[in-house]
């Protein structure tokens, strides 16, 4: 029922753009927020699900539409991230990203319509509740469980289901990606403690009741 309602709502939105002749002036993003819950078939061959750093947790559908600008029906397999939405929209609006903002996202237009054949991101990073991952090229190092087990290394070009751990046979590569993640992680604020999260949740609940 929820899928049907969403489909109807998207149709109404796109229909209104068409009715007002705004399709050529509007860049539309349609992005899922995370993978399906664990234990279901929604993630297919992908390992893990929602609230994990496996591919099933964050590899998701991403659709863009900008009539007259983006080619219709084009399938793009280079990895991007939701953080790219902001700089892309700034570029579409004719603005310029200030380097002082230190945005992690990039403007996607040069890759989609500008002929840039490179990857928008050579390296991507994730961190959530004691779990983390870093993807560099097609290699991915992932600490998929919030425990003391060592991270696992996968070649996503050959093993999208993250079944064949390469860390024991390619320790140098594993260490290279570990170093990349450590350097990125050192720039971030410390993770929130369970107590901090509970406090934020309670404050959010109180605001809703006001």
Beta strands, then each sheet from edge to edge (+ up, - down):
strand 1: 28-31
strand 2: 62-65
strand 3: 123-128
strand 4: 131-136
strand 5: 139-143
strand 6: 152-155
sheet 1: 1+ 2-
sheet 2: 3+ 4- 5+ 6-
end
